Amino acid sequence: MEKKLSQPTHGSLVLLPTLYKVWSDANITNNEHKAFQSFFNKVDWLSKEDREYLTNKLDPESPPSREELEMWWQTIKSAIAEEKSYPHLSSIGVDILKKNAPIFAETFPVEKAEIELGKLENQLGIIGKSAALTFKSIHSNISTSYETQTAFATEKLTYLLDGKRKPLIDEVKSFISKKEFDYVDPGNLREYREQVLLWCKMLADKGYGSIGFPKEYGGADDMEGYFTVMETLSYRDLSTVIKFGVQFGLWGMSVFSLGTKKHHEKYLKDIGSLQLPGCFAMTETNHGSNVRGIETTATYNHKEKTFTIHTPHINARKEYIGNAALHGKMATVFAKLIIDGKDYGVSTFIVPLRNEEGKTLPGISITDCGRKMGLNGVDNGLISFDSITIPKENMLDRFSSVDEKGNFQSPIASDNKRFFTMLGTLVGGRIGIPRSALAASKSGLTIAIRYADKRRQFGPDGTAEVPILNYRMHQRRMLPLLAKTYACHFAMEYVTDRFLNRKEEEMQEIEALAAGLKSYVTWHNTETLQECREACGGKGFLSENRIDALKNDSDVYTTFEGDNTVLLQLVAKSRLSAYKEQFENMNLFTIIDYVVAKAKTSLTEKNLIITRNKGEAHLLDSEFHMNAFYYRENSILNSAANRLKRLMSEGMDPFDAVNVAQHHLYTLSLAFIERVVLEKFIEKIEQTSDPELKQVLKQLCDLYALHQIEKHNGWYLEQGYMEGGKSKAIRKMVNQLCWDIRKDAVPLVNAFNIPDACLAAPIAI
Amino acid sequence: MEKKLSQPTHGSLVLLPTLYKVWSDANITNNEHKAFQSFFNKVDWLSKEDREYLTNKLDPESPPSREELEMWWQTIKSAIAEEKSYPHLSSIGVDILKKNAPIFAETFPVEKAEIELGKLENQLGIIGKSAALTFKSIHSNISTSYETQTAFATEKLTYLLDGKRKPLIDEVKSFISKKEFDYVDPGNLREYREQVLLWCKMLADKGYGSIGFPKEYGGADDMEGYFTVMETLSYRDLSTVIKFGVQFGLWGMSVFSLGTKKHHEKYLKDIGSLQLPGCFAMTETNHGSNVRGIETTATYNHKEKTFTIHTPHINARKEYIGNAALHGKMATVFAKLIIDGKDYGVSTFIVPLRNEEGKTLPGISITDCGRKMGLNGVDNGLISFDSITIPKENMLDRFSSVDEKGNFQSPIASDNKRFFTMLGTLVGGRIGIPRSALAASKSGLTIAIRYADKRRQFGPDGTAEVPILNYRMHQRRMLPLLAKTYACHFAMEYVTDRFLNRKEEEMQEIEALAAGLKSYVTWHNTETLQECREACGGKGFLSENRIDALKNDSDVYTTFEGDNTVLLQLVAKSRLSAYKEQFENMNLFTIIDYVVAKAKTSLTEKNLIITRNKGEAHLLDSEFHMNAFYYRENSILNSAANRLKRLMSEGMDPFDAVNVAQHHLYTLSLAFIERVVLEKFIEKIEQTSDPELKQVLKQLCDLYALHQIEKHNGWYLEQGYMEGGKSKAIRKMVNQLCWDIRKDAVPLVNAFNIPDACLAAPIAI
């Protein structure tokens, strides 16, 4: 089979790079073969021998051998000038000719051949200038060389993020970085749960559990501190965070907020020290989001001055109750209060579950919820009460009580208002959860972005491989999420502040804000961690790199403290009734005209200059962003209000009408929240004086704003708020911002300042 | 504190429902108070006593007591006629007046009062007709009563889905429904992995492992059967599916496809029976997607007729290798072939890992990958080779070999072509994985949709709660995913068929199709299971309901067999070069002009009638859908090709140019795949003769098509392919289709015919 390789004829040397190109990747196609044939028929500078040689070498049935291809390659390489730029492959061919047959070349019509061959290349679809690079050893490119540069002082940004709580944050970070907090394998439920209880005890001993309780009960009267601790703990094991939240936030705060002095005195200190582990038993199997529908009863017995707590059927058991399966000794139980056969709605009661030795008390049945998608360090359980008797003083009687004569009493006349006031005291959970989610997102992004900065894959021939963060798609996957994480950080700062300094009349607005942000931030977290998992490829799937636990532990945050979709419906109603209705009320009979009127007047006039403006200065103008977000919010508010009024006026059942418009209402809530998030981000930047921080935050804010507008471009175009050209310009600007921010990406995640012990991902350290 | 309740004055009775309404939910607002005051100043039919009573009852500082509200409620209830429709609250007031003060009512200007009070209600934002329903015990509504109806024979649809492989599918389903296949807790890695090995042995004993191998080696020569088995197994434990795929698909098929007769005779039978568990050792730590960059070497020693397999450094270890940590005895190892110091590119070799007793052989180091996000029944490991010597015949020598004289030989001249031909033989994995993913999606949807049909939450007062699947948002979350699952099913059927009946010249097209669909379907699966998790709330978080395992086990499918984002880049290049280039080649120097030309000519002329047509017949016309999908695909192909040509002609490094256009290329690939998916769905419907099935599939297909157009509405509007009004009409139609399909949703998931033993979710059975 082996035979001597035939040398190219002199005239065919100019075609050698083209020949090599069409063969090197695959077989020659029919179209290519035809293109060569018609080329041969046209040109007059190929000899009979040239034509024979070339025809032979272009036969699709008889491809050149590996050795022959290699000989061509060597011939081309030895003639090429590394520094020279070749417009066509034939320009290389001319150099080959000159080198290998210098005398022949003197009489050869090189210019003509180069031009005519250039046309052939075009016909073959070869982009000469690019293809010429195939034969060069080195050629510079941006993708390989672009890299991390620190344009600002990372620690200053950390300081800006942490704010005045930095000392507490640093203290908690340092505490949970201790060896004792090292992650454990979640495989063995029993061991994992005991470990988590131990961690919670360590935190309680340090005083973190009671930090939000009044000083007289061992606390520090520092609710903001409580949120800060909960958020900072979220850089470590999330089961611990949730167990911590159940014990001190739900169990403790329910006793504090729904009970009165006698309860505070009796229980708070032991709750704060974790001497008295307890549960928050609200949700039932049949009633999760619809708390009003719960069926557990608390029947008052005036003679004995007791209540009988009872679970009427299996689907009225308390479900998913944290601390229930193993450790809880008592619970705040939500039950319908029955006096003399009359139902007075939902009230709360302290019910003992286990004795000192941890044995379940008679009449109490507890079933373990078993393994879960995540949070396996938390012992969730189902609780059933078989006519349990508790003394009257166990009623948490701040908002409803039974008087000396056995009559129902409440400082709040309206049943609706009482119910939502009671739930409203627990709104803190809707702040704690998204702040914890945000910490998880920050961990995920730190891991994925640091990895993407180091990990190299593919690259132009002859150069180093490219850090995957230099790929535009990878930037698109990671950096808008990073920008949104920063945006959400400032929004959570804002809502925490509003909550801590609340006045009675602002409560409904704050509840709507908290409910909306809880949904927005927890969904953002789920999306972020999913993207981080995929962006780290196989490494992201290994538990050792922690994205597994981050994602699975925090996944249920979108369900906790109110299902996100349900919460957004409530937020929408709050917007529509302008805080008139108790916004958690599911029906909606009242839509105030001035909501519509207000929305309408604030709609900016559409104006051709703005709808078409594609200038960079305009696209990066925060005022443009803010106007666009307001326009969207108000338009949707207006259209949703009008639609509901119309449907109901036409006689549609209001429940059906709200259902028909459900997707509309969902969009309304998100538009509202996005506007708040952008507004707070812009305000934060205005307050920042350091020019370097200001600049990097402005870029992130621009990316956040434009990425949202890009996501909603269908809506904006529908409305005529912008034209197609502007929409394209925005897409391009998002790409550009991703590219620009890429070099700051690592410093931006480093500014989250998450201890390596907490990250604990080998790919990130 | 207790005092007698004052009775409403006669004239104030007409205002009682309005009074009740403004107080029942919350406190009275300032605006409301003002509205009442100006109303009092206007009307002449209220007496001094009426005004006194009402002013007293409207004092924001002194809300009515609970008892008073209840008295009003009783007064209203006892006067209301359940069957009557009341346009205003005052219309109820008139009935109250007539009932409680009939003589007074005779002289009272009822009509005037009703009209004037109606205006007040409007001012207060109360929608009278709706608000009146507050006082009725029963009022019909659609949300509560809408329910599942079976409009077609479920078993016929199952038959249509399963097609001619139904007997095999039923056989496998019945086999894996046995008690022996009951799910185990994944907590204990060691136990779980041994269980999975046992399950694989049971499947091998049944002949499923070797089904795709030639008959002479114990198989059934039935590759289609192999895909069918792998897909059907995916209704049970997914670790088993992947271990099965590693053993029979990767290890077995690599020996079969890359080796020659001597290897087949020596190994295939034992592989098929699982006597010889093995690995597929391609991926290295530093090189996942970029297989060409692997660094493991196989150095030929001509004197000894051996190869030395060596791992040069820690990051060149084979990583994530299934079967490696515990059970694999041999491996197909991808390594760079070195002869006489010269690198001949990637070849494959059979390398023994463990002896008969399972002890690791000298020179082999294996590290366990440990716990993963999912698939914990698979023993993935890292393998390192310390100058291992293997005999020459262990080279899998179908595509490259070393001849008697020690020279490299290959039937394929081009290095590129050889490399991609070798990888191309493994394209089966890119069909098996998405088919497995689709089975997981079907399981998730069956669980979530059955649950949503039964689970009730909230409802209008006085009626039953509403099945959550009747909520429009819930429909929007679930039903487009169901439609897309059906769409993907038929597309996978198509690509499987193309693959099984492939001709050499179609290989590149089929590879692009498989790579594209692999990405599309596995992402769809991740999204579907995430949505199912959330849609089932807390129940979805409990492992017992299986969404946990489905999601976490299949999550890595988006990374397996080529990272989705990387694969889509390859698909785009294949489209751009019209199958000329080996599409896995990362650079792109050739863009055939006729790609652009072809794309351009097939772009439908935009036409005002179509861009504005909002008619239902048009929106539900498959031709409109198909045109829109083709238009999108061709436009993006055209613009991407032109953009790349421009960038490269301007002298940009081609690698950079491809990088700049990366997001564009990604969009191109998805547009291509979506067009294929829709086309195959429509073809399937055309081939379906049963009118009931045809109708339900047409609805699903419409939902799939319109939901994609809705998702891309920004793009269509940018292009002027449709106008804003049409875009809105499409959104409305998507809502309507969701509503219509909802009643078929349960039968549609039942048609997947997944055994209860496999679903095993308490909420779904």
Chai-1 contact restraints between the chains, C-beta under 6 A:
chainA,res_idxA,chainB,res_idxB,connection_type,confidence,min_distance_angstrom,max_distance_angstrom,comment,restraint_id
A,S24,B,S414,contact,1.0,0.0,6.0,A-B,restraint_1
A,D25,B,N416,contact,1.0,0.0,6.0,A-B,restraint_2
A,D25,B,E581,contact,1.0,0.0,6.0,A-B,restraint_3
A,D25,B,Q582,contact,1.0,0.0,6.0,A-B,restraint_4
A,D25,B,N585,contact,1.0,0.0,6.0,A-B,restraint_5
A,A26,B,K417,contact,1.0,0.0,6.0,A-B,restraint_6
A,A26,B,Q582,contact,1.0,0.0,6.0,A-B,restraint_7
A,T29,B,K580,contact,1.0,0.0,6.0,A-B,restraint_8
A,P63,B,A413,contact,1.0,0.0,6.0,A-B,restraint_9
A,P64,B,A413,contact,1.0,0.0,6.0,A-B,restraint_10
A,S65,B,A413,contact,1.0,0.0,6.0,A-B,restraint_11
A,R66,B,A413,contact,1.0,0.0,6.0,A-B,restraint_12
A,L69,B,A413,contact,1.0,0.0,6.0,A-B,restraint_13
A,G125,B,T590,contact,1.0,0.0,6.0,A-B,restraint_14
A,G125,B,I591,contact,1.0,0.0,6.0,A-B,restraint_15
A,G125,B,I592,contact,1.0,0.0,6.0,A-B,restraint_16
A,G125,B,D593,contact,1.0,0.0,6.0,A-B,restraint_17
A,I126,B,T590,contact,1.0,0.0,6.0,A-B,restraint_18
A,I127,B,F589,contact,1.0,0.0,6.0,A-B,restraint_19
A,I127,B,M648,contact,1.0,0.0,6.0,A-B,restraint_20
A,K129,B,G651,contact,1.0,0.0,6.0,A-B,restraint_21
A,S130,B,F589,contact,1.0,0.0,6.0,A-B,restraint_22
A,S130,B,M648,contact,1.0,0.0,6.0,A-B,restraint_23
A,S130,B,P654,contact,1.0,0.0,6.0,A-B,restraint_24
A,A131,B,F589,contact,1.0,0.0,6.0,A-B,restraint_25
A,N141,B,D653,contact,1.0,0.0,6.0,A-B,restraint_26
A,N141,B,F655,contact,1.0,0.0,6.0,A-B,restraint_27
A,N141,B,D656,contact,1.0,0.0,6.0,A-B,restraint_28
A,I142,B,D656,contact,1.0,0.0,6.0,A-B,restraint_29
A,S143,B,F655,contact,1.0,0.0,6.0,A-B,restraint_30
A,S143,B,D656,contact,1.0,0.0,6.0,A-B,restraint_31
A,S143,B,N659,contact,1.0,0.0,6.0,A-B,restraint_32
A,G187,B,G187,contact,1.0,0.0,6.0,A-B,restraint_33
A,G288,B,G537,contact,1.0,0.0,6.0,A-B,restraint_34
A,S289,B,Q457,contact,1.0,0.0,6.0,A-B,restraint_35
A,N290,B,Q457,contact,1.0,0.0,6.0,A-B,restraint_36
A,N290,B,F458,contact,1.0,0.0,6.0,A-B,restraint_37
A,Y320,B,G538,contact,1.0,0.0,6.0,A-B,restraint_38
A,C369,B,L542,contact,1.0,0.0,6.0,A-B,restraint_39
A,R371,B,S543,contact,1.0,0.0,6.0,A-B,restraint_40
A,K372,B,F541,contact,1.0,0.0,6.0,A-B,restraint_41
A,K372,B,L542,contact,1.0,0.0,6.0,A-B,restraint_42
A,K372,B,S543,contact,1.0,0.0,6.0,A-B,restraint_43
A,M373,B,F541,contact,1.0,0.0,6.0,A-B,restraint_44
A,M373,B,D548,contact,1.0,0.0,6.0,A-B,restraint_45
A,A413,B,P63,contact,1.0,0.0,6.0,A-B,restraint_46
A,A413,B,S65,contact,1.0,0.0,6.0,A-B,restraint_47
A,A413,B,R66,contact,1.0,0.0,6.0,A-B,restraint_48
A,A413,B,L69,contact,1.0,0.0,6.0,A-B,restraint_49
A,S414,B,S24,contact,1.0,0.0,6.0,A-B,restraint_50
A,N416,B,D25,contact,1.0,0.0,6.0,A-B,restraint_51
A,K417,B,A26,contact,1.0,0.0,6.0,A-B,restraint_52
A,Q457,B,S289,contact,1.0,0.0,6.0,A-B,restraint_53
A,Q457,B,N290,contact,1.0,0.0,6.0,A-B,restraint_54
A,F458,B,N290,contact,1.0,0.0,6.0,A-B,restraint_55
A,F458,B,M586,contact,1.0,0.0,6.0,A-B,restraint_56
A,P460,B,F655,contact,1.0,0.0,6.0,A-B,restraint_57
A,R472,B,N659,contact,1.0,0.0,6.0,A-B,restraint_58
A,R472,B,Q662,contact,1.0,0.0,6.0,A-B,restraint_59
A,R472,B,H663,contact,1.0,0.0,6.0,A-B,restraint_60
A,M473,B,T565,contact,1.0,0.0,6.0,A-B,restraint_61
A,M473,B,Q662,contact,1.0,0.0,6.0,A-B,restraint_62
A,M473,B,H663,contact,1.0,0.0,6.0,A-B,restraint_63
A,M473,B,Y666,contact,1.0,0.0,6.0,A-B,restraint_64
A,R476,B,H663,contact,1.0,0.0,6.0,A-B,restraint_65
A,E534,B,T558,contact,1.0,0.0,6.0,A-B,restraint_66
A,G537,B,G288,contact,1.0,0.0,6.0,A-B,restraint_67
A,G537,B,T559,contact,1.0,0.0,6.0,A-B,restraint_68
A,G537,B,D563,contact,1.0,0.0,6.0,A-B,restraint_69
A,G538,B,Y320,contact,1.0,0.0,6.0,A-B,restraint_70
A,G538,B,T559,contact,1.0,0.0,6.0,A-B,restraint_71
A,F541,B,K372,contact,1.0,0.0,6.0,A-B,restraint_72
A,F541,B,M373,contact,1.0,0.0,6.0,A-B,restraint_73
A,F541,B,V556,contact,1.0,0.0,6.0,A-B,restraint_74
A,L542,B,C369,contact,1.0,0.0,6.0,A-B,restraint_75
A,L542,B,K372,contact,1.0,0.0,6.0,A-B,restraint_76
A,S543,B,R371,contact,1.0,0.0,6.0,A-B,restraint_77
A,S543,B,K372,contact,1.0,0.0,6.0,A-B,restraint_78
A,D548,B,M373,contact,1.0,0.0,6.0,A-B,restraint_79
A,V556,B,F541,contact,1.0,0.0,6.0,A-B,restraint_80
A,T558,B,E534,contact,1.0,0.0,6.0,A-B,restraint_81
A,T559,B,G537,contact,1.0,0.0,6.0,A-B,restraint_82
A,T559,B,G538,contact,1.0,0.0,6.0,A-B,restraint_83
A,D563,B,G537,contact,1.0,0.0,6.0,A-B,restraint_84
A,T565,B,M473,contact,1.0,0.0,6.0,A-B,restraint_85
A,E581,B,D25,contact,1.0,0.0,6.0,A-B,restraint_86
A,Q582,B,D25,contact,1.0,0.0,6.0,A-B,restraint_87
A,Q582,B,A26,contact,1.0,0.0,6.0,A-B,restraint_88
A,M586,B,F458,contact,1.0,0.0,6.0,A-B,restraint_89
A,F589,B,I127,contact,1.0,0.0,6.0,A-B,restraint_90
A,F589,B,S130,contact,1.0,0.0,6.0,A-B,restraint_91
A,F589,B,A131,contact,1.0,0.0,6.0,A-B,restraint_92
A,T590,B,G125,contact,1.0,0.0,6.0,A-B,restraint_93
A,T590,B,I126,contact,1.0,0.0,6.0,A-B,restraint_94
A,I591,B,G125,contact,1.0,0.0,6.0,A-B,restraint_95
A,I592,B,G125,contact,1.0,0.0,6.0,A-B,restraint_96
A,D593,B,G125,contact,1.0,0.0,6.0,A-B,restraint_97
A,M648,B,I127,contact,1.0,0.0,6.0,A-B,restraint_98
A,M648,B,S130,contact,1.0,0.0,6.0,A-B,restraint_99
A,G651,B,K129,contact,1.0,0.0,6.0,A-B,restraint_100
A,D653,B,N141,contact,1.0,0.0,6.0,A-B,restraint_101
A,P654,B,S130,contact,1.0,0.0,6.0,A-B,restraint_102
A,F655,B,N141,contact,1.0,0.0,6.0,A-B,restraint_103
A,F655,B,S143,contact,1.0,0.0,6.0,A-B,restraint_104
A,F655,B,P460,contact,1.0,0.0,6.0,A-B,restraint_105
A,D656,B,N141,contact,1.0,0.0,6.0,A-B,restraint_106
A,D656,B,I142,contact,1.0,0.0,6.0,A-B,restraint_107
A,D656,B,S143,contact,1.0,0.0,6.0,A-B,restraint_108
A,N659,B,S143,contact,1.0,0.0,6.0,A-B,restraint_109
A,N659,B,R472,contact,1.0,0.0,6.0,A-B,restraint_110
A,Q662,B,R472,contact,1.0,0.0,6.0,A-B,restraint_111
A,Q662,B,M473,contact,1.0,0.0,6.0,A-B,restraint_112
A,H663,B,R472,contact,1.0,0.0,6.0,A-B,restraint_113
A,H663,B,R476,contact,1.0,0.0,6.0,A-B,restraint_114
A,Y666,B,M473,contact,1.0,0.0,6.0,A-B,restraint_115
A,N713,B,G714,contact,1.0,0.0,6.0,A-B,restraint_116
A,G714,B,N713,contact,1.0,0.0,6.0,A-B,restraint_117
A,G714,B,G714,contact,1.0,0.0,6.0,A-B,restraint_118
A,L717,B,L717,contact,1.0,0.0,6.0,A-B,restraint_119
A,E718,B,G724,contact,1.0,0.0,6.0,A-B,restraint_120
A,E718,B,S727,contact,1.0,0.0,6.0,A-B,restraint_121
A,G724,B,E718,contact,1.0,0.0,6.0,A-B,restraint_122
A,S727,B,E718,contact,1.0,0.0,6.0,A-B,restraint_123
